[in-house]
């Protein structure tokens, strides 16, 4: 069995189309969406219109939740421009998303961790503003009670696999549409991949267990960067085009 995992599209429809086209050569048995599909100053409505007919198994991310759990006046600068592009149908789709999901009886899906949708599972933020891999014990603790052999998460935008006890594997496919970001809470920090490619993962069930492969897809970033720039988000335009935040 071959599962394709996508995550953190963030309204980047051109990156999503590039990934879907690339997936055609792999012919996965299943495509799953690990959340944060729409929030950005890019093309939220267009992305939602593309995703809904696909009916992919999808979990709700923190940025998805923030589109439906508060009034527009209280939304952040990732949600507010996306919200204005979304229809009632789009918003109901988000409300109906589960926070976690099991598919094919052995694949566990969540956005960030099983407990929280806004905490990175495998990375920790250091006081310096840099990210580091968490200790194995901390990663394992977050997987307590999740006995499925394949565990998929997103949120960090960092492609990574971690072998857990019990021959389980945790896989983050990286971000389809957002190769970096900056934020100021709890300290000033940034994350950048140093490339503008659309990322996803294929995880295949082999005799020895689930085996991941990570994929980076080149696509023309100019339209998405232009949309960000027109909306007044120069930081988004820069990271979409370069994978660097400054």
C-alpha positions as CSV (number, residue, x, y, z in Angstrom):
1,X,0.0,0.0,0.0
2,X,1.2,3.5,-0.8
3,X,0.0,6.6,1.0
4,X,0.7,10.2,-0.2
5,X,0.7,12.8,2.6
6,X,0.3,16.5,1.9
7,X,0.1,19.2,4.6
8,X,0.2,23.0,5.1
9,X,-1.0,24.1,1.7
10,X,-1.8,27.5,3.0
11,X,-3.9,28.7,0.1
12,X,-1.0,28.1,-2.4
13,X,-3.1,26.6,-5.2
14,X,-0.2,26.6,-7.7
15,X,1.9,24.5,-5.4
16,X,-1.0,22.2,-4.7
17,X,-1.5,21.7,-8.5
18,X,2.2,20.9,-8.9
19,X,2.0,18.3,-6.2
20,X,-1.2,16.7,-7.6
21,X,0.4,16.5,-11.0
22,X,3.6,15.0,-9.6
23,X,1.6,12.4,-7.7
24,X,0.2,11.0,-11.0
25,X,3.5,9.3,-11.7
26,X,3.5,7.6,-8.3
27,X,-0.1,6.4,-8.4
28,X,-0.7,6.3,-4.6
29,X,-3.5,4.2,-3.2
30,X,-4.6,7.1,-1.0
31,X,-3.9,10.8,-0.6
32,X,-4.3,12.3,2.9
33,X,-4.4,16.0,3.9
34,X,-2.9,16.9,7.3
35,X,-4.4,20.4,7.6
36,X,-3.8,24.1,7.4
37,X,-5.1,24.2,3.9
38,X,-6.2,27.8,3.3
39,X,-4.9,30.5,5.6
40,X,-2.7,33.0,3.8
41,X,-3.0,36.1,1.6
42,X,-2.9,33.8,-1.5
43,X,-5.8,31.9,-3.1
44,X,-7.8,30.4,-0.3
45,X,-11.1,30.2,-2.2
46,X,-9.5,28.7,-5.3
47,X,-7.7,26.1,-3.1
48,X,-10.9,25.2,-1.3
49,X,-12.7,24.8,-4.6
50,X,-9.9,22.4,-5.7
51,X,-9.8,20.4,-2.5
52,X,-13.5,19.8,-1.8
53,X,-14.3,17.6,-4.8
54,X,-11.2,15.5,-4.1
55,X,-12.8,14.3,-0.8
56,X,-9.4,13.5,0.7
57,X,-9.2,12.3,4.3
58,X,-8.4,15.6,6.0
59,X,-7.7,16.7,9.5
60,X,-8.2,20.3,10.8
61,X,-5.1,22.3,11.6
62,X,-4.7,25.3,13.9
63,X,-5.0,27.8,11.1
64,X,-8.1,26.0,9.8
65,X,-9.6,26.2,13.3
66,X,-8.8,29.9,13.6
67,X,-11.0,30.5,10.5
68,X,-14.1,29.2,12.2
69,X,-13.7,29.7,16.0
70,X,-13.6,33.5,16.1
71,X,-15.1,36.6,14.4
72,X,-13.2,38.1,11.5
73,X,-12.3,41.1,13.6
74,X,-10.2,38.8,15.9
75,X,-8.4,36.9,13.1
76,X,-4.7,37.1,12.5
77,X,-3.0,38.3,9.3
78,X,-2.9,34.7,7.9
79,X,-6.6,34.1,8.5
80,X,-8.3,37.5,7.7
81,X,-7.4,37.6,4.0
82,X,-8.3,34.0,3.5
83,X,-11.6,34.3,5.3
84,X,-12.7,37.0,2.9
85,X,-12.4,34.5,0.0
86,X,-14.3,31.7,1.6
87,X,-18.0,30.8,1.1
88,X,-20.3,29.3,3.7
89,X,-19.7,25.9,2.0
90,X,-16.0,26.2,2.5
91,X,-16.3,27.2,6.1
92,X,-18.7,24.3,6.8
93,X,-16.1,21.9,5.3
94,X,-13.6,23.2,7.9
95,X,-16.0,22.9,10.8
96,X,-16.7,19.3,9.8
97,X,-13.0,18.3,9.8
98,X,-11.9,16.0,12.7
99,X,-8.8,16.9,14.7
100,X,-7.5,13.4,14.2
101,X,-8.4,10.5,12.0
102,X,-7.5,6.8,11.4
103,X,-7.5,5.5,7.8
104,X,-7.0,2.0,6.5
105,X,-7.0,0.8,10.2
106,X,-3.3,1.5,10.7
107,X,-2.6,5.1,9.6
108,X,-3.1,7.9,12.2
109,X,-3.5,11.4,11.0
110,X,-3.3,14.7,13.0
111,X,-2.1,18.2,12.2
112,X,0.5,18.8,14.9
113,X,0.3,16.4,17.8
114,X,-2.6,14.1,19.0
115,X,-3.1,16.5,22.0
116,X,-2.8,19.9,20.4
117,X,-3.1,21.4,16.9
118,X,-0.5,24.2,17.5
119,X,2.5,22.4,19.0
120,X,5.3,21.0,16.9
121,X,5.8,17.3,17.5
122,X,9.4,16.9,16.6
123,X,10.9,20.4,16.8
124,X,11.4,22.7,19.8
125,X,11.9,26.4,19.7
126,X,15.1,27.5,21.5
127,X,15.5,30.9,23.3
128,X,17.8,31.9,20.4
129,X,14.8,31.8,18.0
130,X,16.2,28.7,16.2
131,X,14.5,25.3,16.0
132,X,16.1,22.0,17.1
133,X,15.0,18.4,17.0
134,X,13.4,17.3,20.3
135,X,14.8,14.5,22.4
136,X,13.5,11.1,21.5
137,X,11.8,10.7,24.9
138,X,9.8,13.9,24.4
139,X,8.7,12.8,20.9
140,X,7.8,9.3,22.2
141,X,5.8,10.8,25.1
142,X,3.5,12.7,22.6
143,X,2.9,9.4,20.8
144,X,1.7,7.7,24.0
145,X,-1.5,5.8,23.3
146,X,-1.2,6.0,19.5
147,X,-0.5,2.4,18.7
148,X,-0.8,2.7,14.9
149,X,2.3,1.7,12.9
150,X,2.2,4.9,10.7
151,X,1.6,8.3,12.2
152,X,1.4,11.3,10.0
153,X,1.5,15.0,11.1
154,X,2.3,18.4,9.7
155,X,2.4,21.9,11.2
156,X,6.2,22.4,11.4
157,X,6.6,22.7,7.6
158,X,9.8,20.6,8.1
159,X,10.0,17.2,6.3
160,X,11.1,14.6,8.8
161,X,10.7,11.0,9.8
162,X,11.3,9.6,13.3
163,X,11.3,5.9,14.2
164,X,9.4,5.3,17.4
165,X,9.2,2.4,19.7
166,X,7.1,-0.6,18.6
167,X,8.3,-0.2,15.0
168,X,6.1,2.8,14.6
169,X,7.1,5.6,12.3
170,X,6.2,9.3,12.6
171,X,6.3,11.2,9.2
172,X,5.9,14.9,8.5
173,X,5.8,15.6,4.7
174,X,6.8,19.2,5.0
175,X,4.7,22.0,3.5
176,X,3.1,22.0,0.1
177,X,2.7,25.8,-0.1
178,X,4.6,27.7,2.6
179,X,8.4,27.1,2.8
180,X,9.0,29.5,5.7
181,X,7.6,31.9,8.2
182,X,8.5,34.3,11.1
183,X,6.7,35.0,14.3
184,X,7.3,36.8,17.6
185,X,5.7,34.6,20.3
186,X,7.1,33.4,22.6
187,X,10.4,34.9,21.2
188,X,11.3,36.3,17.8
189,X,11.9,33.3,15.5
190,X,12.0,32.2,12.0
191,X,11.8,28.9,10.0
192,X,13.0,28.7,6.5
193,X,13.7,25.7,4.2
194,X,15.9,27.7,1.8
195,X,14.0,26.5,-1.3
196,X,10.7,27.4,-2.8
197,X,9.6,23.9,-3.8
198,X,6.3,22.2,-3.0
199,X,6.8,19.3,-0.6
200,X,5.0,16.1,0.1
201,X,5.8,12.5,1.1
202,X,5.0,9.0,-0.1
203,X,4.9,6.3,2.6
204,X,4.8,2.8,1.3
205,X,4.0,-0.4,3.3
206,X,6.9,-2.8,2.9
207,X,7.7,-6.1,4.4
208,X,9.9,-4.4,7.1
209,X,7.4,-1.7,7.8
210,X,6.3,1.7,6.5
211,X,9.0,3.4,4.4
212,X,8.8,7.1,3.6
213,X,10.2,9.0,0.7
214,X,10.2,12.8,0.5
215,X,9.6,14.8,-2.6
216,X,10.2,18.4,-3.6
217,X,8.5,19.8,-6.7
218,X,9.6,22.8,-8.7
219,X,6.7,25.0,-9.9
220,X,6.3,28.6,-11.1
221,X,5.9,30.7,-8.0
222,X,5.4,34.0,-9.7
223,X,1.6,34.1,-9.6
224,X,1.4,33.3,-5.9
225,X,4.2,35.8,-5.1
226,X,2.4,38.4,-7.1
227,X,-0.9,37.8,-5.2
228,X,1.0,38.2,-1.9
229,X,2.7,41.4,-3.0
230,X,-0.6,42.9,-4.3
231,X,-2.2,42.1,-0.9
232,X,0.6,44.0,0.9
233,X,2.4,40.8,2.2
234,X,6.0,41.3,0.9
235,X,7.2,38.7,3.4
236,X,5.0,36.1,1.9
237,X,6.1,37.1,-1.6
238,X,9.7,36.7,-0.6
239,X,9.3,33.3,1.1
240,X,7.1,31.9,-1.7
241,X,9.7,32.8,-4.3
242,X,12.9,31.9,-2.4
243,X,12.2,29.8,0.7
244,X,13.9,32.5,2.8
245,X,12.1,34.9,5.0
246,X,14.6,37.7,4.7
